[in-house]
Amino acid sequence: MTKKQPQFKDERVEQARMKIYSEMLILIYYAICISFCVKVLVFSMPLQACLMEYVILIGVPVYQAIRTRQLNVVLLREEHNYLGRSLVVCLVLGIAAFSYVLWKNGGFSEGLSLSPLISIAAFCVVFLLLRVGFVKLEQSRQKRLNAAFDEDEK
Amino acid sequence: MKNLKLKAARAAKDLSQQDLAAAVGVTRQTIGMIEAGNYNPSLQLCIAICKTLGMTLDQLFWEE
C-alpha cells in the first residue's frame, strides 16, 4: 500500500493558478464575444443560432454577481466609472456593427437588413441593464460594508 | 530584498528548504522565493514558518 501524501495547498501556486484561470476566462469571454459578432454580422445567423454564446455572455456576469455576494466581497473600485465605460463599449459595438452592415449591404440604397443589428442591439440592452443593476447593487453594498467597518461612524 | 534571517534560522535548525517547505505545507520553490525576496508570504504562512523555526515574526521578517 502506498503512503498517502499529505494534502496541502501552496498559497503562491494557488495565487498563480487563480491568476491563470482569470486570464483564461477573460480570453474565452472575448473569444465568445467575437464568435457572437461574427455569427450575427458575417454569417447573418439569427439570434437562436447564437443561443450558447448569448447564454455564456450573459451568464458569466450573473454568476460573478452571485458569487461576489456569497463571498462578501465588492469587486468594484470607487474611482472607476463602470457605467460610463459599459455605455461607451456598447455604443462603439453598435456603431461598428451598424457601419459593417451598411458596408456589407452597399449603403442605404440597396435596402438595409436590420436583423443582425436587432440581435446586437438586443444583446447590448440586456447586457447594459444587467450591468447597471449589478453596479448599483454593488455600490449600495459597498457603502453598507464601509459603514459596518468604519469605527468613526459609531 | 533577500531574507537572510530566514535562511540563517533554517540553517541553524539544520533544515533544508524541502524540510521547511514540507513542515509548513508549501512547495520548496516558495521557500526559495521567500528567501530570495521574490515572494511576499501571507501572514498565515509567516506564522507557520516562525512556529516551525521557533522564532518570532520580528526576528524573521522585520526589516531594520
Backbone of each chain as ProteinMPNN parsed JSONL, in Angstrom:
{"seq_chain_A": "MTKKQPQFKDERVEQARMKIYSEMLILIYYAICISFCVKVLVFSMPLQACLMEYVILIGVPVYQAIRTRQLNVVLLREEHNYLGRSLVVCLVLGIAAFSYVLWKNGGFSEGLSLSPLISIAAFCVVFLLLRVGFVKLEQSRQKRLNAAFDEDEK", "coords_chain_A": {"N_chain_A": [[0.84, -1.206, 0.0], [0.567, 2.176, -0.892], [1.979, 5.081, 0.612], [-0.071, 7.676, 1.675], [0.112, 10.919, 0.396], [0.404, 14.005, 2.194], [-2.261, 16.384, 2.01], [-1.88, 19.547, 0.79], [-2.057, 23.064, 0.142], [-0.217, 25.166, -1.671], [0.135, 28.527, -1.166], [1.272, 30.378, -2.958], [1.333, 28.984, -5.368], [-1.388, 28.528, -5.631], [-2.316, 31.168, -5.897], [-1.096, 31.83, -8.325], [-2.319, 29.965, -9.956], [-5.003, 30.796, -9.815], [-4.739, 33.275, -11.009], [-4.018, 32.571, -13.596], [-6.329, 31.158, -14.334], [-8.192, 33.251, -14.244], [-7.239, 34.901, -16.269], [-7.554, 33.166, -18.392], [-10.343, 32.965, -18.432], [-11.051, 35.568, -19.171], [-9.909, 35.704, -21.742], [-11.363, 33.645, -23.037], [-13.904, 34.691, -22.787], [-13.77, 37.01, -24.378], [-13.267, 35.742, -26.809], [-15.654, 34.372, -27.203], [-17.342, 36.508, -27.413], [-16.426, 37.653, -29.806], [-17.027, 35.523, -31.485], [-19.823, 35.563, -31.322], [-20.39, 38.057, -32.52], [-19.314, 37.64, -35.097], [-20.879, 35.502, -36.015], [-23.419, 36.685, -36.08], [-23.083, 39.051, -37.612], [-21.332, 38.517, -39.865], [-22.071, 35.962, -40.867], [-24.751, 36.23, -40.819], [-26.516, 34.932, -39.034], [-29.458, 33.925, -37.21], [-30.615, 35.067, -33.929], [-31.294, 32.838, -32.464], [-29.523, 30.893, -33.298], [-27.244, 31.59, -32.047], [-27.452, 31.009, -29.436], [-26.025, 29.695, -27.392], [-23.659, 31.218, -27.111], [-24.868, 33.59, -26.35], [-26.062, 32.889, -23.905], [-23.752, 32.295, -22.419], [-22.374, 34.747, -22.475], [-24.122, 36.394, -21.077], [-24.558, 34.893, -18.817], [-22.097, 34.596, -17.43], [-21.398, 37.173, -16.191], [-23.621, 37.256, -14.462], [-23.233, 35.046, -12.83], [-20.856, 35.88, -11.658], [-21.805, 38.072, -10.193], [-23.489, 36.8, -8.356], [-21.673, 35.157, -6.941], [-19.885, 37.059, -5.854], [-21.498, 38.252, -3.967], [-22.057, 36.08, -2.332], [-19.509, 35.488, -1.342], [-18.974, 37.745, -0.002], [-17.549, 40.009, -0.965], [-16.559, 43.046, -2.615], [-16.113, 43.871, -5.84], [-15.928, 46.167, -7.27], [-14.202, 49.228, -7.953], [-13.927, 52.331, -6.357], [-13.1, 54.605, -7.766], [-13.533, 54.1, -10.414], [-15.467, 54.566, -13.39], [-17.802, 52.661, -14.06], [-20.299, 52.372, -15.321], [-20.312, 54.34, -17.301], [-18.214, 53.448, -18.875], [-19.176, 50.937, -19.737], [-21.338, 51.801, -21.225], [-20.055, 53.242, -23.252], [-18.603, 51.157, -24.487], [-20.728, 49.555, -25.451], [-21.915, 51.402, -27.185], [-19.841, 51.842, -29.039], [-19.627, 49.242, -30.039], [-22.178, 49.005, -31.175], [-22.112, 51.072, -33.118], [-19.997, 50.178, -34.711], [-21.059, 47.741, -35.597], [-23.29, 48.65, -37.009], [-22.014, 50.17, -39.003], [-20.626, 48.161, -40.305], [-22.706, 46.534, -41.286], [-23.912, 48.343, -42.964], [-21.861, 48.775, -44.812], [-21.601, 46.179, -45.823], [-24.044, 45.826, -47.075], [-23.898, 47.645, -49.079], [-24.591, 50.331, -48.636], [-27.415, 52.576, -47.973], [-29.097, 52.512, -50.152], [-29.598, 50.013, -51.299], [-31.341, 48.678, -49.681], [-31.587, 48.004, -46.352], [-30.595, 45.355, -44.247], [-31.938, 44.67, -41.256], [-31.904, 42.746, -39.295], [-29.424, 41.592, -38.173], [-28.534, 43.805, -36.754], [-30.575, 44.198, -34.937], [-30.297, 41.929, -33.372], [-27.764, 42.377, -32.21], [-28.306, 44.779, -30.892], [-30.3, 43.968, -29.115], [-28.848, 42.287, -27.479], [-26.995, 44.13, -26.433], [-28.714, 45.803, -24.965], [-29.791, 44.063, -23.011], [-27.417, 43.311, -21.75], [-26.464, 45.799, -20.84], [-28.541, 46.551, -19.092], [-28.311, 44.546, -17.143], [-25.738, 45.128, -16.275], [-25.997, 47.721, -15.253], [-27.776, 47.208, -13.141], [-26.188, 45.465, -11.608], [-23.946, 47.092, -10.954], [-25.191, 49.157, -9.504], [-26.272, 47.719, -7.342], [-23.896, 46.714, -6.216], [-22.593, 49.08, -5.511], [-24.278, 50.065, -3.504], [-23.988, 48.034, -1.674], [-21.297, 48.243, -1.139], [-21.206, 50.698, 0.211], [-22.667, 50.004, 2.467], [-21.026, 48.019, 3.607], [-18.698, 49.52, 4.063], [-19.685, 51.299, 5.98], [-20.276, 49.531, 8.02], [-17.779, 48.692, 8.882], [-16.525, 50.967, 9.64], [-15.152, 52.707, 12.152], [-15.431, 55.313, 12.994], [-17.998, 56.035, 12.422], [-19.59, 55.039, 14.383]], "CA_chain_A": [[0.0, 0.0, 0.0], [1.385, 3.392, -0.969], [1.723, 6.072, 1.674], [-0.827, 8.808, 1.128], [0.788, 12.205, 0.567], [-0.464, 14.99, 2.851], [-2.866, 17.352, 1.093], [-1.683, 20.944, 1.155], [-2.166, 23.995, -0.965], [0.777, 26.223, -1.623], [-0.585, 29.78, -1.466], [1.843, 31.022, -4.147], [0.868, 28.218, -6.527], [-2.826, 28.788, -5.735], [-2.481, 32.52, -6.447], [-0.721, 31.785, -9.743], [-3.364, 29.191, -10.638], [-6.185, 31.654, -9.926], [-4.423, 34.332, -11.976], [-4.09, 31.962, -14.935], [-7.743, 30.893, -14.603], [-8.906, 34.505, -14.532], [-6.809, 35.338, -17.605], [-8.202, 32.26, -19.352], [-11.755, 33.334, -18.514], [-11.157, 36.806, -19.948], [-9.636, 35.363, -23.145], [-12.5, 32.863, -23.56], [-15.049, 35.597, -22.859], [-13.594, 37.835, -25.583], [-13.401, 34.859, -27.978], [-17.091, 34.118, -27.376], [-17.908, 37.795, -27.868], [-16.087, 37.761, -31.228], [-17.809, 34.48, -32.154], [-21.2, 36.064, -31.391], [-20.439, 39.135, -33.521], [-19.063, 37.066, -36.434], [-22.064, 34.721, -36.41], [-24.558, 37.576, -36.356], [-22.812, 40.055, -38.649], [-20.724, 37.973, -41.089], [-22.855, 34.841, -41.399], [-26.168, 36.628, -40.727], [-27.291, 33.901, -38.327], [-30.439, 34.502, -36.277], [-30.218, 35.033, -32.519], [-31.481, 31.466, -31.944], [-28.332, 30.103, -33.645], [-26.139, 32.035, -31.179], [-28.009, 30.922, -28.084], [-24.998, 29.301, -26.417], [-22.826, 32.41, -26.871], [-25.706, 34.553, -25.629], [-26.211, 32.416, -22.522], [-22.455, 32.431, -21.734], [-22.046, 36.176, -22.317], [-24.975, 36.96, -20.025], [-24.463, 34.051, -17.618], [-20.84, 34.797, -16.682], [-21.534, 38.288, -15.222], [-24.627, 36.923, -13.447], [-22.533, 34.146, -11.891], [-19.915, 36.729, -10.912], [-22.571, 38.874, -9.238], [-23.962, 35.908, -7.283], [-20.526, 34.705, -6.138], [-19.325, 38.159, -5.06], [-22.378, 38.432, -2.808], [-21.88, 34.933, -1.437], [-18.188, 35.545, -0.713], [-18.93, 39.003, 0.75], [-16.535, 40.926, -1.483], [-17.001, 44.028, -3.605], [-15.04, 43.942, -6.837], [-15.88, 47.496, -7.888], [-13.326, 50.224, -7.347], [-14.731, 53.554, -6.271], [-12.687, 55.637, -8.703], [-13.869, 53.723, -11.794], [-16.811, 54.866, -13.876], [-18.137, 51.415, -14.749], [-21.464, 52.524, -16.182], [-19.881, 55.121, -18.461], [-17.369, 52.592, -19.719], [-20.053, 49.94, -20.379], [-22.137, 52.516, -22.23], [-19.153, 53.545, -24.377], [-18.32, 49.89, -25.183], [-21.93, 49.171, -26.192], [-22.09, 52.372, -28.273], [-18.807, 51.546, -30.048], [-20.028, 47.985, -30.671], [-23.353, 49.308, -32.004], [-21.702, 51.868, -34.29], [-19.177, 49.297, -35.559], [-21.972, 46.772, -36.223], [-24.097, 49.4, -37.979], [-21.127, 50.515, -40.126], [-20.319, 46.939, -41.044], [-23.917, 46.123, -42.026], [-24.077, 49.346, -44.03], [-20.821, 48.485, -45.816], [-21.899, 44.873, -46.43], [-25.222, 45.966, -47.942], [-23.628, 48.675, -50.089], [-25.249, 51.595, -48.31], [-28.866, 52.568, -47.712], [-29.86, 52.43, -51.398], [-29.961, 48.643, -51.678], [-32.215, 48.083, -48.664], [-30.745, 47.606, -45.217], [-31.088, 44.226, -43.464], [-31.813, 45.124, -39.859], [-31.927, 41.64, -38.318], [-28.199, 41.492, -37.355], [-28.467, 44.954, -35.84], [-31.543, 43.975, -33.85], [-29.68, 40.928, -32.476], [-26.7, 43.042, -31.435], [-28.933, 45.783, -30.017], [-30.985, 43.238, -28.036], [-27.81, 41.837, -26.548], [-26.452, 45.302, -25.727], [-29.706, 46.296, -23.996], [-29.836, 43.121, -21.883], [-26.129, 43.394, -21.059], [-26.402, 47.085, -20.131], [-29.477, 46.509, -17.958], [-27.683, 43.717, -16.108], [-24.562, 45.838, -15.771], [-26.481, 48.83, -14.409], [-28.298, 46.595, -11.919], [-25.064, 44.928, -10.83], [-23.137, 48.196, -10.421], [-25.977, 49.847, -8.458], [-26.321, 46.84, -6.162], [-22.563, 46.643, -5.62], [-22.292, 50.376, -4.88], [-25.013, 50.172, -2.233], [-23.384, 47.061, -0.753], [-20.002, 48.803, -0.754], [-21.477, 51.715, 1.235], [-23.1, 49.284, 3.674], [-19.843, 47.367, 4.196], [-17.828, 50.586, 4.579], [-20.29, 51.817, 7.21], [-20.213, 48.482, 9.055], [-16.417, 48.559, 9.4], [-15.977, 52.287, 9.92], [-15.286, 52.961, 13.588], [-15.817, 56.703, 13.234], [-19.438, 56.177, 12.226], [-20.317, 54.587, 15.578]], "C_chain_A": [[0.877, 1.258, 0.0], [0.989, 4.367, 0.127], [1.029, 7.296, 1.072], [-0.098, 10.123, 1.428], [-0.141, 13.183, 1.285], [-0.989, 16.014, 1.837], [-2.574, 18.766, 1.59], [-1.765, 21.806, -0.097], [-1.14, 25.09, -0.766], [0.112, 27.53, -2.062], [-0.062, 30.462, -2.727], [1.351, 30.334, -5.426], [-0.617, 28.468, -6.749], [-3.099, 30.157, -6.344], [-2.182, 32.534, -7.938], [-1.787, 31.047, -10.543], [-4.607, 30.052, -10.877], [-5.975, 32.765, -10.962], [-4.546, 33.788, -13.402], [-5.549, 31.674, -15.305], [-8.483, 32.179, -14.987], [-8.524, 35.042, -15.913], [-7.467, 34.475, -18.686], [-9.667, 32.643, -19.547], [-11.924, 34.577, -19.385], [-10.929, 36.523, -21.436], [-10.819, 34.622, -23.777], [-13.719, 33.771, -23.739], [-14.97, 36.475, -24.113], [-13.77, 36.991, -26.843], [-14.88, 34.59, -28.264], [-17.794, 35.371, -27.897], [-17.659, 37.968, -29.375], [-16.901, 36.744, -32.034], [-19.253, 34.938, -32.365], [-21.333, 37.119, -32.502], [-20.254, 38.579, -34.941], [-20.28, 36.297, -36.918], [-23.204, 35.633, -36.852], [-24.281, 38.46, -37.574], [-22.312, 39.432, -39.958], [-21.6, 36.888, -41.704], [-24.367, 35.086, -41.324], [-27.045, 35.552, -40.072], [-28.316, 34.566, -37.406], [-29.963, 34.344, -34.836], [-30.319, 33.618, -31.934], [-30.246, 30.602, -32.206], [-27.142, 30.468, -32.761], [-26.531, 31.917, -29.71], [-26.93, 30.602, -27.038], [-24.096, 30.489, -26.073], [-23.588, 33.422, -25.997], [-25.804, 34.172, -24.144], [-24.897, 32.605, -21.756], [-22.148, 33.902, -21.463], [-22.878, 36.839, -21.228], [-24.764, 36.208, -18.712], [-23.223, 34.305, -16.779], [-20.939, 35.994, -15.723], [-22.562, 38.009, -14.123], [-23.999, 36.022, -12.378], [-21.569, 34.946, -11.013], [-20.647, 37.524, -9.828], [-23.018, 38.019, -8.054], [-22.805, 35.524, -6.358], [-19.915, 35.834, -5.296], [-20.18, 38.409, -3.815], [-22.178, 37.304, -1.801], [-20.563, 35.027, -0.66], [-17.959, 36.861, 0.031], [-17.754, 39.899, 0.327], [-17.182, 41.89, -2.458], [-15.858, 44.208, -4.596], [-14.908, 45.323, -7.462], [-14.881, 48.38, -7.161], [-14.025, 51.572, -7.44], [-14.4, 54.576, -7.352], [-13.086, 55.332, -10.155], [-15.3, 54.099, -12.146], [-17.268, 53.682, -14.731], [-19.293, 51.601, -15.73], [-21.109, 53.283, -17.45], [-19.085, 54.266, -19.425], [-18.217, 51.545, -20.454], [-20.857, 50.581, -21.491], [-21.288, 52.801, -23.471], [-18.86, 52.28, -25.181], [-19.518, 49.468, -26.026], [-22.168, 50.113, -27.376], [-21.102, 52.092, -29.402], [-19.17, 50.271, -30.804], [-21.204, 48.219, -31.622], [-22.979, 50.053, -33.273], [-20.89, 51.003, -35.264], [-20.073, 48.305, -36.303], [-22.794, 47.453, -37.312], [-23.255, 49.727, -39.22], [-20.839, 49.281, -40.977], [-21.506, 46.5, -41.895], [-24.146, 47.058, -43.205], [-23.105, 49.063, -45.173], [-21.125, 47.179, -46.572], [-23.058, 44.977, -47.417], [-25.041, 47.032, -49.029], [-24.406, 49.953, -49.871], [-26.751, 51.446, -48.133], [-29.679, 52.233, -48.969], [-30.35, 51.014, -51.711], [-30.847, 47.965, -50.633], [-31.398, 47.467, -47.544], [-31.385, 46.434, -44.466], [-30.845, 44.535, -41.989], [-31.686, 43.984, -38.852], [-30.615, 41.483, -37.545], [-28.096, 42.624, -36.336], [-29.407, 44.784, -34.659], [-30.968, 42.977, -32.842], [-28.632, 41.574, -31.584], [-27.311, 44.015, -30.433], [-29.627, 45.108, -28.838], [-29.975, 42.777, -26.997], [-27.29, 43.011, -25.726], [-27.407, 45.802, -24.643], [-29.741, 45.392, -22.763], [-28.555, 43.24, -21.048], [-26.043, 44.678, -20.239], [-27.319, 47.103, -18.913], [-28.897, 45.697, -16.805], [-26.526, 44.455, -15.449], [-24.98, 46.968, -14.826], [-26.983, 48.289, -13.072], [-27.184, 46.121, -11.006], [-24.271, 46.048, -10.166], [-23.887, 48.923, -9.299], [-26.03, 49.019, -7.171], [-24.982, 46.812, -5.436], [-22.211, 47.948, -4.905], [-23.007, 50.508, -3.538], [-24.417, 49.209, -1.198], [-22.04, 47.57, -0.234], [-20.184, 49.843, 0.36], [-21.833, 51.052, 2.559], [-21.905, 48.653, 4.392], [-18.887, 48.399, 4.792], [-18.349, 51.111, 5.915], [-20.146, 50.803, 8.345], [-18.822, 48.397, 9.68], [-15.762, 49.901, 9.733], [-16.209, 52.632, 11.376], [-15.773, 54.368, 13.891], [-17.322, 56.91, 13.144], [-20.213, 55.86, 13.495], [-20.433, 55.702, 16.601]], "O_chain_A": [[1.809, 1.38, 0.796], [-0.176, 4.461, 0.514], [1.493, 7.868, 0.086], [0.26, 10.397, 2.573], [-1.344, 13.196, 1.022], [-0.27, 16.45, 0.937], [-2.981, 19.135, 2.691], [-1.571, 21.342, -1.221], [-1.2, 25.846, 0.203], [-0.404, 27.634, -3.174], [-0.834, 31.054, -3.482], [1.005, 30.982, -6.414], [-1.07, 28.605, -7.885], [-3.981, 30.31, -7.189], [-2.9, 33.156, -8.722], [-2.123, 31.441, -11.66], [-5.186, 30.053, -11.963], [-6.894, 33.143, -11.688], [-5.095, 34.441, -14.29], [-5.964, 31.911, -16.439], [-9.287, 32.197, -15.919], [-9.367, 35.571, -16.637], [-7.877, 34.966, -19.738], [-10.175, 32.648, -20.668], [-12.82, 34.641, -20.227], [-11.656, 37.031, -22.289], [-11.227, 34.924, -24.899], [-14.468, 33.642, -24.708], [-15.962, 36.663, -24.817], [-14.347, 37.451, -27.828], [-15.306, 34.581, -29.419], [-18.714, 35.296, -28.712], [-18.552, 38.371, -30.121], [-17.399, 37.05, -33.117], [-19.833, 34.736, -33.432], [-22.261, 37.076, -33.309], [-20.948, 38.991, -35.87], [-20.676, 36.412, -38.078], [-23.864, 35.385, -37.861], [-25.13, 38.604, -38.455], [-22.803, 39.772, -41.034], [-21.845, 36.888, -42.911], [-25.159, 34.233, -41.726], [-28.169, 35.301, -40.506], [-28.066, 35.652, -36.882], [-29.032, 33.588, -34.556], [-29.556, 33.239, -31.046], [-29.95, 29.687, -31.436], [-26.146, 29.745, -32.726], [-26.009, 32.632, -28.854], [-26.926, 31.166, -25.944], [-23.803, 30.74, -24.904], [-23.046, 34.012, -25.063], [-25.651, 35.011, -23.257], [-24.905, 33.018, -20.597], [-21.719, 34.264, -20.367], [-22.4, 37.739, -20.536], [-24.787, 36.802, -17.634], [-23.282, 34.24, -15.551], [-20.599, 35.854, -14.549], [-22.403, 38.465, -12.99], [-24.21, 36.217, -11.181], [-21.473, 34.73, -9.805], [-20.175, 37.635, -8.696], [-22.941, 38.445, -6.902], [-22.944, 35.561, -5.135], [-19.479, 35.605, -4.168], [-19.66, 38.734, -2.747], [-22.134, 37.528, -0.591], [-20.504, 34.692, 0.523], [-16.898, 37.077, 0.618], [-17.06, 40.468, 1.169], [-18.219, 41.594, -3.052], [-14.769, 44.646, -4.227], [-13.903, 45.625, -8.108], [-14.724, 48.306, -5.942], [-14.632, 51.91, -8.456], [-15.269, 55.32, -7.807], [-12.989, 56.2, -11.022], [-16.216, 53.974, -11.334], [-17.14, 53.694, -15.956], [-19.272, 51.056, -16.834], [-21.545, 52.92, -18.543], [-19.262, 54.348, -20.64], [-18.009, 51.294, -21.641], [-21.041, 49.998, -22.559], [-21.747, 52.624, -24.599], [-18.866, 52.313, -26.411], [-19.357, 49.068, -27.179], [-22.578, 49.669, -28.449], [-21.472, 52.103, -30.576], [-19.047, 50.202, -32.027], [-21.224, 47.695, -32.736], [-23.453, 49.728, -34.361], [-21.07, 51.083, -36.479], [-19.875, 48.055, -37.493], [-22.974, 46.907, -38.4], [-23.723, 49.58, -40.349], [-20.813, 49.348, -42.205], [-21.35, 46.142, -43.062], [-24.522, 46.628, -44.296], [-23.476, 49.105, -46.346], [-20.935, 47.086, -47.785], [-23.066, 44.315, -48.455], [-25.958, 47.279, -49.812], [-24.836, 50.59, -50.832], [-27.288, 50.338, -48.142], [-30.801, 51.735, -48.876], [-31.405, 50.844, -52.322], [-31.069, 46.758, -50.722], [-30.622, 46.535, -47.755], [-32.556, 46.494, -44.092], [-29.705, 44.646, -41.538], [-31.392, 44.224, -37.681], [-30.673, 41.254, -36.337], [-27.636, 42.43, -35.211], [-29.091, 45.168, -33.533], [-31.121, 43.14, -31.631], [-28.605, 41.358, -30.372], [-26.895, 44.074, -29.276], [-29.565, 45.594, -27.708], [-30.216, 42.865, -25.793], [-27.156, 42.925, -24.506], [-26.982, 46.176, -23.55], [-29.724, 45.867, -21.628], [-28.596, 43.268, -19.818], [-25.606, 44.659, -19.088], [-26.948, 47.593, -17.846], [-28.977, 46.099, -15.644], [-26.355, 44.414, -14.231], [-24.405, 47.149, -13.753], [-26.667, 48.829, -12.012], [-27.218, 46.338, -9.795], [-23.957, 45.979, -8.977], [-23.299, 49.265, -8.273], [-25.858, 49.539, -6.068], [-24.927, 46.877, -4.208], [-21.611, 47.933, -3.831], [-22.435, 50.992, -2.561], [-24.348, 49.521, -0.01], [-21.684, 47.369, 0.928], [-19.421, 49.87, 1.326], [-21.376, 51.467, 3.625], [-21.782, 48.736, 5.614], [-18.334, 48.198, 5.873], [-17.584, 51.339, 6.853], [-19.919, 51.179, 9.495], [-18.687, 48.071, 10.859], [-14.579, 49.953, 10.069], [-17.351, 52.83, 11.791], [-16.437, 54.604, 14.9], [-17.859, 57.854, 13.723], [-21.336, 56.33, 13.684], [-21.013, 55.503, 17.669]]}, "seq_chain_B": "MKNLKLKAARAAKDLSQQDLAAAVGVTRQTIGMIEAGNYNPSLQLCIAICKTLGMTLDQLFWEE", "coords_chain_B": {"N_chain_B": [[14.09, 42.286, -1.555], [16.579, 40.229, -0.121], [15.865, 37.598, 2.201], [17.793, 37.021, 4.561], [17.776, 36.392, 7.22], [15.855, 34.441, 7.569], [16.97, 32.389, 6.105], [19.299, 31.909, 7.582], [18.189, 31.147, 10.045], [16.893, 28.826, 9.338], [19.055, 27.266, 8.534], [20.376, 27.104, 10.95], [18.706, 25.445, 12.347], [19.21, 23.202, 11.07], [17.769, 22.491, 8.794], [16.637, 21.675, 5.55], [15.577, 23.478, 2.587], [13.521, 22.003, 1.505], [12.699, 20.465, 3.696], [11.695, 22.43, 5.44], [9.7, 23.448, 3.817], [7.989, 21.239, 3.594], [7.21, 21.046, 6.228], [5.696, 23.358, 6.694], [3.82, 23.194, 4.753], [4.033, 23.995, 2.023], [5.459, 24.441, -1.299], [8.902, 23.679, -2.2], [9.915, 25.63, -3.839], [8.557, 27.908, -3.099], [9.566, 28.502, -0.534], [12.198, 28.973, -1.302], [11.794, 31.234, -2.91], [10.838, 33.057, -1.044], [13.092, 33.361, 0.589], [14.803, 34.423, -1.296], [13.637, 36.815, -1.654], [11.695, 37.194, -3.531], [9.036, 36.702, -3.244], [6.21, 37.662, -1.401], [5.12, 36.361, 1.488], [1.938, 35.25, 2.917], [0.472, 36.371, 6.034], [-0.34, 34.218, 7.493], [1.282, 32.147, 6.494], [3.784, 33.16, 7.221], [3.597, 33.016, 10.007], [3.398, 30.258, 10.346], [5.931, 29.474, 9.448], [7.536, 30.766, 11.33], [6.743, 29.446, 13.694], [7.599, 26.871, 13.128], [10.354, 27.227, 13.009], [10.861, 28.147, 15.502], [10.993, 30.87, 16.122], [10.272, 34.46, 16.337], [7.949, 36.654, 14.622], [9.091, 39.175, 14.327], [11.812, 38.589, 14.577], [12.321, 37.129, 12.266], [11.121, 38.426, 10.053], [11.125, 41.212, 10.256], [12.322, 44.223, 9.002], [15.179, 46.132, 9.617]], "CA_chain_B": [[15.249, 42.18, -0.679], [16.765, 38.852, 0.342], [15.591, 37.355, 3.62], [18.919, 36.225, 5.059], [17.451, 35.933, 8.579], [15.126, 33.182, 7.423], [17.934, 31.387, 5.638], [20.184, 31.599, 8.713], [17.41, 30.419, 11.056], [16.648, 27.486, 8.792], [20.338, 26.547, 8.59], [20.671, 26.845, 12.367], [17.88, 24.295, 12.76], [19.653, 22.097, 10.217], [16.65, 22.109, 7.907], [16.775, 22.072, 4.141], [14.376, 24.186, 2.095], [12.488, 20.975, 1.32], [12.18, 20.102, 5.031], [10.863, 23.539, 5.931], [8.514, 23.518, 2.955], [7.083, 20.149, 3.981], [6.685, 21.322, 7.577], [4.675, 24.422, 6.681], [2.794, 22.863, 3.757], [4.161, 24.685, 0.73], [6.493, 23.802, -2.126], [10.268, 24.144, -1.943], [10.13, 26.868, -4.606], [8.01, 29.039, -2.337], [10.559, 28.852, 0.488], [13.321, 29.572, -2.042], [11.431, 32.579, -3.36], [10.764, 33.937, 0.143], [14.474, 33.652, 0.982], [15.404, 35.278, -2.331], [12.93, 38.096, -1.654], [10.859, 37.305, -4.736], [7.628, 36.444, -2.935], [5.751, 38.119, -0.083], [4.186, 35.357, 2.008], [0.82, 35.743, 3.726], [0.761, 36.356, 7.473], [-0.564, 32.835, 7.931], [2.481, 31.375, 6.163], [4.866, 33.696, 8.063], [3.439, 32.465, 11.365], [3.73, 28.832, 10.273], [7.395, 29.381, 9.34], [8.09, 31.162, 12.632], [6.497, 28.371, 14.669], [8.459, 25.723, 12.783], [11.759, 27.545, 13.304], [10.959, 28.592, 16.902], [11.352, 32.3, 16.14], [9.124, 35.355, 16.281], [7.798, 37.368, 13.343], [10.1, 40.242, 14.326], [13.158, 38.024, 14.368], [12.494, 36.613, 10.903], [10.583, 39.217, 8.932], [11.183, 42.657, 10.444], [13.497, 44.883, 8.397], [15.659, 47.273, 10.43]], "C_chain_B": [[15.354, 40.759, -0.108], [16.478, 38.725, 1.832], [16.677, 36.424, 4.166], [18.656, 35.67, 6.459], [16.752, 34.575, 8.52], [16.091, 32.066, 7.026], [18.839, 30.928, 6.798], [19.448, 30.769, 9.763], [17.149, 28.993, 10.607], [17.933, 26.648, 8.888], [20.693, 26.191, 10.032], [19.89, 25.645, 12.893], [18.233, 23.043, 11.96], [18.521, 21.545, 9.338], [16.983, 22.525, 6.483], [15.524, 22.852, 3.744], [13.222, 23.208, 1.957], [11.85, 20.598, 2.654], [11.233, 21.185, 5.556], [9.564, 23.627, 5.126], [7.5, 22.45, 3.35], [6.441, 20.429, 5.335], [5.579, 22.365, 7.565], [3.629, 24.211, 5.589], [2.833, 23.7, 2.506], [5.21, 23.943, -0.105], [7.86, 24.396, -1.799], [10.533, 25.479, -2.656], [9.651, 28.089, -3.831], [8.994, 29.485, -1.258], [11.762, 29.538, -0.179], [13.031, 30.999, -2.462], [11.311, 33.557, -2.201], [12.18, 34.339, 0.558], [15.16, 34.588, -0.02], [14.738, 36.648, -2.396], [12.061, 38.293, -2.868], [9.381, 37.044, -4.479], [7.322, 36.934, -1.525], [4.746, 37.117, 0.47], [3.045, 35.999, 2.794], [1.228, 35.664, 5.199], [0.641, 34.936, 8.024], [0.691, 31.979, 7.686], [3.677, 31.847, 6.995], [4.815, 33.081, 9.453], [3.817, 30.985, 11.381], [5.245, 28.639, 10.21], [8.037, 29.696, 10.695], [7.93, 30.054, 13.666], [7.409, 27.185, 14.398], [9.903, 25.981, 13.186], [11.961, 28.031, 14.744], [11.408, 30.037, 17.028], [10.078, 33.14, 16.139], [9.081, 36.02, 14.899], [8.857, 38.461, 13.221], [11.48, 39.704, 13.954], [13.387, 37.601, 12.913], [12.119, 37.598, 9.796], [10.681, 40.732, 9.108], [12.473, 43.233, 9.871], [13.905, 46.068, 9.265], [15.846, 48.512, 9.55]], "O_chain_B": [[14.363, 40.171, 0.325], [16.798, 39.614, 2.621], [16.502, 35.207, 4.225], [19.209, 34.643, 6.852], [17.028, 33.683, 9.322], [16.029, 30.952, 7.546], [19.104, 29.738, 6.97], [19.999, 29.813, 10.308], [17.182, 28.064, 11.414], [17.899, 25.479, 9.273], [21.237, 25.121, 10.305], [20.359, 24.922, 13.772], [17.644, 21.978, 12.143], [18.351, 20.338, 9.17], [17.543, 23.596, 6.249], [14.537, 22.879, 4.479], [12.076, 23.545, 2.257], [10.634, 20.43, 2.749], [10.137, 20.902, 6.041], [8.484, 23.849, 5.674], [6.302, 22.72, 3.432], [5.279, 20.093, 5.565], [4.627, 22.27, 8.339], [2.659, 24.964, 5.505], [1.789, 24.08, 1.976], [5.774, 22.942, 0.337], [7.963, 25.469, -1.204], [11.264, 26.334, -2.158], [10.254, 29.161, -3.895], [9.233, 30.679, -1.078], [12.272, 30.544, 0.314], [13.898, 31.869, -2.386], [11.636, 34.736, -2.338], [12.442, 35.508, 0.844], [15.98, 35.427, 0.351], [15.209, 37.54, -3.103], [11.717, 39.424, -3.212], [8.562, 37.152, -5.392], [8.065, 36.664, -0.582], [3.626, 37.033, -0.032], [3.158, 37.128, 3.272], [2.191, 34.987, 5.56], [1.407, 34.515, 8.891], [1.104, 31.197, 8.542], [4.492, 31.031, 7.426], [5.836, 32.679, 10.01], [4.473, 30.514, 12.31], [5.781, 27.735, 10.851], [8.947, 29.0, 11.147], [8.857, 29.756, 14.419], [7.93, 26.568, 15.328], [10.597, 25.076, 13.647], [13.089, 28.296, 15.16], [12.136, 30.379, 17.959], [8.972, 32.629, 15.968], [10.036, 35.956, 14.124], [9.446, 38.654, 12.158], [12.202, 40.279, 13.139], [14.499, 37.701, 12.396], [12.731, 37.601, 8.728], [10.346, 41.471, 8.182], [13.571, 42.79, 10.209], [13.074, 46.908, 9.609], [16.241, 49.567, 10.045]]}, "name": "protein", "num_of_chains": 2, "seq": "MTKKQPQFKDERVEQARMKIYSEMLILIYYAICISFCVKVLVFSMPLQACLMEYVILIGVPVYQAIRTRQLNVVLLREEHNYLGRSLVVCLVLGIAAFSYVLWKNGGFSEGLSLSPLISIAAFCVVFLLLRVGFVKLEQSRQKRLNAAFDEDEKMKNLKLKAARAAKDLSQQDLAAAVGVTRQTIGMIEAGNYNPSLQLCIAICKTLGMTLDQLFWEE"}
